[in-house]
Amino acid sequence: MQLAVAGAPSAVLLRRFARAALQTSARARCEITLRVVGAVESKRLNGRFRRRDRATNVLSFAYGGGSGDVILCHPVIAREARAQGKALRAHYAHLVVHGVLHLRGHDHLRKTDAERMEKAEIRILMRLGYGDPYAAGETVK
């Protein structure tokens, strides 16, 4: 857990979200770093690895076997939560789960894969006590 900016939910809570996503597949030993960053770092990483010149809410870097890094951009997540009328904690839960599922091999490039990933996210978030993040029109970029 790395917190490079203030304002994110506690490290304990973020770990809980990540562990919930790991329970959806085989529990092979893996190492995951969650890093909460500011807009400058997110924009730099998004530009370097995705060729997009803007900060984004979540980036995942898989290293194999379910291990990897999940980068969460606090200013983007906070802005999206406000715009969508969602609790910041609920939006973080969704994006941590989304990022960890990417590390576990999920993707959303094809419609069928996106539907499978969304169903997994909804199932995990419901277990955590949150509602369907897509019911309110949320998008993950």
Backbone bond lengths (Angstrom), bond angles and torsions (degrees), N, CA, C in turn:
res aa  C-N    CA-C-N  psi(-1)  N-CA   C-N-CA  omega(-1)  CA-C   N-CA-C  phi
1 M - - - 1.433 - - 1.517 107.85 -
2 Q 1.322 115.57 126.28 1.459 121.04 178.50 1.522 108.46 -131.71
3 L 1.315 116.33 120.57 1.457 121.12 178.88 1.521 108.16 -110.89
4 A 1.334 116.88 103.79 1.456 121.86 -178.77 1.528 111.24 -91.94
5 V 1.323 117.79 -8.62 1.466 123.04 177.82 1.522 109.01 -140.15
6 A 1.317 115.80 161.21 1.463 121.15 179.18 1.528 110.13 -92.55
7 G 1.345 114.89 160.93 1.461 120.17 173.09 1.512 115.67 107.70
8 A 1.308 117.06 -12.89 1.469 120.83 -179.63 1.528 109.52 -77.40
9 P 1.323 117.34 160.99 1.465 119.94 172.15 1.532 109.92 -58.42
10 S 1.309 116.70 165.23 1.469 121.18 -177.34 1.527 111.89 -62.25
11 A 1.323 114.69 156.06 1.460 120.68 177.24 1.525 110.46 -59.73
12 V 1.323 117.25 -37.30 1.469 121.31 178.73 1.524 110.23 -59.91
13 L 1.321 116.88 -45.17 1.457 120.84 -179.18 1.531 111.68 -67.70
14 L 1.324 117.45 -42.74 1.464 120.23 179.14 1.525 110.95 -62.53
15 R 1.341 117.14 -39.19 1.466 120.18 176.27 1.525 110.84 -63.30
16 R 1.317 117.21 -38.79 1.463 121.11 178.38 1.531 110.60 -60.43
17 F 1.322 116.95 -42.36 1.470 120.75 178.35 1.531 110.32 -62.47
18 A 1.329 116.58 -44.51 1.469 120.86 -179.08 1.526 111.11 -64.60
19 R 1.319 116.78 -43.39 1.472 119.97 179.53 1.525 111.02 -62.63
20 A 1.314 117.59 -36.78 1.466 120.30 178.63 1.524 110.33 -61.96
21 A 1.310 117.83 -39.09 1.468 121.24 178.66 1.515 111.39 -69.84
22 L 1.306 117.63 -30.95 1.463 120.72 179.54 1.522 111.99 -72.31
23 Q 1.300 117.89 -23.31 1.459 121.44 -178.51 1.520 112.50 -73.62
24 T 1.325 118.44 -6.51 1.455 121.25 -176.95 1.516 113.16 -83.88
25 S 1.308 117.73 -11.02 1.464 119.80 -177.53 1.528 109.01 -138.58
26 A 1.299 114.68 179.22 1.464 119.53 179.97 1.522 109.77 -51.52
27 R 1.295 117.21 135.98 1.464 122.18 -173.76 1.526 111.07 -87.26
28 A 1.300 116.56 51.80 1.457 119.40 174.29 1.530 108.31 -62.97
29 R 1.297 115.91 147.58 1.458 119.55 179.75 1.526 108.92 -65.91
30 C 1.310 114.58 129.50 1.455 118.77 178.71 1.520 109.03 -146.55
31 E 1.311 115.29 162.30 1.455 121.47 177.19 1.518 108.03 -121.56
32 I 1.318 114.61 129.77 1.457 120.60 -179.78 1.516 108.65 -128.77
33 T 1.314 115.39 132.21 1.456 121.24 172.51 1.518 107.63 -105.54
34 L 1.325 116.10 126.17 1.458 121.92 171.10 1.521 105.96 -101.11
35 R 1.319 117.00 127.29 1.470 121.09 179.72 1.514 108.69 -128.95
36 V 1.322 116.28 123.20 1.461 122.03 177.13 1.527 106.87 -99.43
37 V 1.333 115.75 121.94 1.467 121.71 -172.65 1.523 110.74 -124.73
38 G 1.326 114.23 171.97 1.453 121.88 173.27 1.518 111.18 -89.96
39 A 1.313 115.95 179.15 1.465 121.71 -175.81 1.529 112.54 -65.65
40 V 1.316 117.98 -35.87 1.470 120.38 -178.11 1.526 110.86 -62.88
41 E 1.333 116.21 -47.85 1.471 119.24 -179.87 1.519 111.46 -66.41
42 S 1.329 117.29 -40.82 1.463 120.57 179.11 1.527 110.82 -62.27
43 K 1.313 116.55 -44.41 1.473 120.49 179.44 1.523 110.61 -62.42
44 R 1.332 116.69 -42.26 1.466 120.57 179.47 1.524 111.28 -61.93
45 L 1.329 117.02 -47.03 1.471 120.87 179.90 1.527 111.50 -66.49
46 N 1.328 116.91 -41.77 1.459 120.90 179.87 1.529 110.34 -64.12
47 G 1.318 116.61 -38.84 1.464 120.25 177.52 1.516 112.40 -67.16
48 R 1.323 115.59 -44.46 1.463 120.11 -176.89 1.525 112.70 -68.66
49 F 1.327 117.56 -42.20 1.458 120.19 -172.14 1.521 114.54 -102.39
50 R 1.333 118.10 -20.19 1.467 120.36 -179.22 1.523 112.21 -122.84
51 R 1.313 116.74 -1.50 1.463 122.92 179.53 1.539 112.29 58.06
52 R 1.329 115.55 37.16 1.469 121.45 177.40 1.525 107.50 -119.71
53 D 1.313 116.04 126.32 1.454 122.19 -172.91 1.532 112.09 -91.09
54 R 1.338 115.43 57.77 1.463 120.15 177.78 1.523 108.43 -161.52
55 A 1.321 114.43 157.54 1.464 119.47 173.39 1.521 107.92 -71.90
56 T 1.319 116.79 149.93 1.458 121.61 179.17 1.526 109.34 -133.12
57 N 1.312 116.48 161.90 1.460 120.13 -173.60 1.535 113.60 -68.37
58 V 1.326 117.96 -43.78 1.465 120.40 -177.56 1.529 110.30 -146.30
59 L 1.318 114.89 140.28 1.466 122.51 173.36 1.525 107.27 -129.32
60 S 1.311 116.29 141.75 1.462 121.39 177.18 1.521 108.99 -123.42
61 F 1.317 115.02 136.16 1.460 122.12 177.58 1.521 107.75 -124.69
62 A 1.318 116.58 103.51 1.457 122.22 -177.05 1.521 110.27 -85.90
63 Y 1.346 115.58 138.21 1.457 121.76 178.70 1.518 112.14 -114.58
64 G 1.333 116.92 5.74 1.454 121.27 179.11 1.513 112.05 100.63
65 G 1.305 115.26 147.98 1.458 121.06 178.41 1.512 113.86 66.46
66 G 1.319 116.90 19.90 1.456 121.12 -179.69 1.513 113.49 87.58
67 S 1.320 117.71 -4.87 1.460 121.26 179.28 1.516 110.58 -84.30
68 G 1.325 115.59 155.67 1.449 119.34 176.72 1.514 112.06 160.09
69 D 1.320 114.85 -170.00 1.457 122.69 -179.70 1.523 109.45 -116.12
70 V 1.317 115.78 140.47 1.463 122.46 172.47 1.525 105.97 -119.49
71 I 1.322 115.75 118.22 1.456 122.46 -178.26 1.524 107.84 -104.65
72 L 1.323 115.89 123.03 1.463 122.47 -178.46 1.525 108.68 -115.21
73 C 1.324 117.36 127.65 1.467 121.57 -178.09 1.531 109.42 -97.82
74 H 1.329 115.14 105.53 1.461 119.71 -174.97 1.532 114.19 -57.69
75 P 1.334 120.32 -47.36 1.471 117.97 -178.52 1.531 113.30 -60.98
76 V 1.314 117.32 -38.35 1.467 120.78 178.78 1.526 110.12 -68.53
77 I 1.318 116.97 -44.91 1.468 121.21 -179.31 1.528 110.20 -62.88
78 A 1.323 117.27 -43.80 1.468 120.66 179.62 1.533 110.77 -63.62
79 R 1.325 116.86 -43.06 1.472 121.23 179.08 1.527 110.75 -63.44
80 E 1.321 117.42 -44.16 1.464 120.75 179.31 1.530 111.23 -63.77
81 A 1.328 116.62 -42.91 1.471 120.32 -179.53 1.532 109.81 -60.07
82 R 1.334 116.55 -45.99 1.476 120.01 178.34 1.527 110.81 -61.22
83 A 1.330 117.17 -47.44 1.465 121.80 -177.23 1.526 112.02 -63.22
84 Q 1.325 116.78 -33.17 1.464 121.77 -177.77 1.526 112.24 -93.49
85 G 1.324 117.13 -0.10 1.458 120.61 179.59 1.522 112.66 65.61
86 K 1.330 116.52 36.22 1.468 121.46 -177.75 1.512 110.24 -113.11
87 A 1.311 115.10 153.18 1.460 120.00 172.92 1.525 108.63 -66.32
88 L 1.315 115.83 139.04 1.463 120.73 179.59 1.526 110.84 -56.63
89 R 1.316 116.91 -41.96 1.461 121.99 -179.75 1.536 110.90 -60.22
90 A 1.319 117.69 -42.03 1.470 121.71 -179.65 1.530 110.76 -65.98
91 H 1.323 116.43 -39.86 1.468 119.46 -179.52 1.535 109.86 -68.41
92 Y 1.333 116.67 -40.94 1.465 119.71 175.32 1.532 110.41 -60.86
93 A 1.319 117.07 -43.55 1.469 119.99 179.44 1.521 109.80 -55.00
94 H 1.328 116.17 -47.57 1.464 120.26 -178.90 1.526 111.25 -61.49
95 L 1.315 116.70 -46.30 1.467 118.87 -174.10 1.526 112.67 -73.14
96 V 1.329 117.85 -33.05 1.468 119.47 174.05 1.521 109.46 -65.18
97 V 1.322 117.40 -47.21 1.465 121.58 178.23 1.527 109.61 -58.82
98 H 1.322 117.05 -46.16 1.471 121.85 -179.95 1.535 110.19 -58.28
99 G 1.322 116.28 -48.47 1.466 120.28 -178.96 1.519 112.81 -62.80
100 V 1.323 116.95 -42.83 1.470 120.45 -179.69 1.532 110.57 -67.66
101 L 1.317 117.37 -37.80 1.468 119.24 176.98 1.531 111.03 -61.42
102 H 1.329 117.30 -35.85 1.467 119.38 174.50 1.525 109.98 -60.13
103 L 1.325 117.50 -42.61 1.465 120.33 179.10 1.519 111.46 -62.75
104 R 1.328 116.82 -28.82 1.465 122.57 -179.02 1.530 112.06 -87.68
105 G 1.354 117.23 6.37 1.457 119.99 173.43 1.516 115.95 104.49
106 H 1.318 118.00 -2.95 1.466 119.94 177.45 1.515 110.32 -75.29
107 D 1.328 115.19 153.78 1.463 120.78 176.55 1.515 108.69 -151.11
108 H 1.330 116.05 171.82 1.463 119.83 -179.10 1.523 111.26 -138.93
109 L 1.325 115.94 32.22 1.462 119.81 179.20 1.532 111.71 -75.43
110 R 1.330 117.04 -38.80 1.463 121.12 177.05 1.526 108.83 -102.71
111 K 1.312 116.35 153.21 1.462 121.44 -176.31 1.530 111.91 -57.42
112 T 1.318 117.33 -44.60 1.467 119.60 -178.41 1.529 111.23 -65.60
113 D 1.332 116.82 -38.49 1.467 120.40 177.38 1.526 110.70 -66.96
114 A 1.326 116.48 -40.29 1.467 120.71 178.76 1.525 110.65 -62.81
115 E 1.319 116.80 -42.20 1.468 120.28 179.13 1.522 110.92 -63.77
116 R 1.326 117.43 -41.54 1.464 121.79 179.01 1.533 110.26 -64.39
117 M 1.322 116.18 -42.89 1.458 120.13 -179.69 1.531 110.94 -66.53
118 E 1.319 117.11 -43.05 1.466 120.56 178.91 1.526 111.03 -62.00
119 K 1.317 117.95 -41.11 1.469 120.71 178.10 1.526 110.65 -62.23
120 A 1.338 116.51 -41.02 1.462 119.95 177.95 1.526 110.64 -64.31
121 E 1.324 116.60 -43.39 1.466 120.53 178.71 1.531 110.59 -60.11
122 I 1.310 116.78 -47.45 1.468 121.48 -178.61 1.524 110.38 -60.72
123 R 1.322 116.99 -45.09 1.464 121.93 -179.73 1.535 110.57 -60.23
124 I 1.320 116.83 -45.70 1.464 121.50 -179.51 1.527 110.60 -66.00
125 L 1.316 116.15 -45.06 1.467 119.85 -178.65 1.523 111.52 -65.05
126 M 1.310 117.24 -36.03 1.469 120.35 176.32 1.528 109.90 -62.97
127 R 1.340 117.47 -42.19 1.469 120.70 177.25 1.524 111.67 -61.56
128 L 1.337 115.97 -31.48 1.460 121.08 178.55 1.531 112.34 -81.09
129 G 1.335 116.61 -7.65 1.458 120.45 179.27 1.515 114.95 95.64
130 Y 1.329 117.16 14.74 1.460 121.90 178.95 1.522 109.57 -108.36
131 G 1.316 115.71 157.48 1.455 120.89 179.19 1.519 112.10 -83.77
132 D 1.313 114.85 -176.11 1.457 123.69 178.45 1.530 108.97 -68.55
133 P 1.332 118.56 114.49 1.459 120.10 -177.42 1.528 112.60 -70.04
134 Y 1.317 117.26 -18.34 1.457 120.44 -178.83 1.520 112.55 -88.33
135 A 1.312 117.42 -14.94 1.467 121.14 -179.21 1.531 110.79 -64.37
136 A 1.315 116.58 -28.40 1.465 120.09 -178.64 1.539 111.56 -98.38
137 G 1.331 116.61 11.28 1.456 120.32 176.09 1.517 114.09 83.94
138 E 1.319 118.80 18.94 1.449 121.43 179.56 1.522 109.87 -65.23
139 T 1.327 115.96 144.77 1.463 120.28 174.33 1.507 108.85 -123.61
140 V 1.297 116.12 146.99 1.464 122.38 173.63 1.504 106.26 -113.35
141 K 1.308 116.45 125.53 1.467 121.42 -174.86 1.502 110.40 -101.61
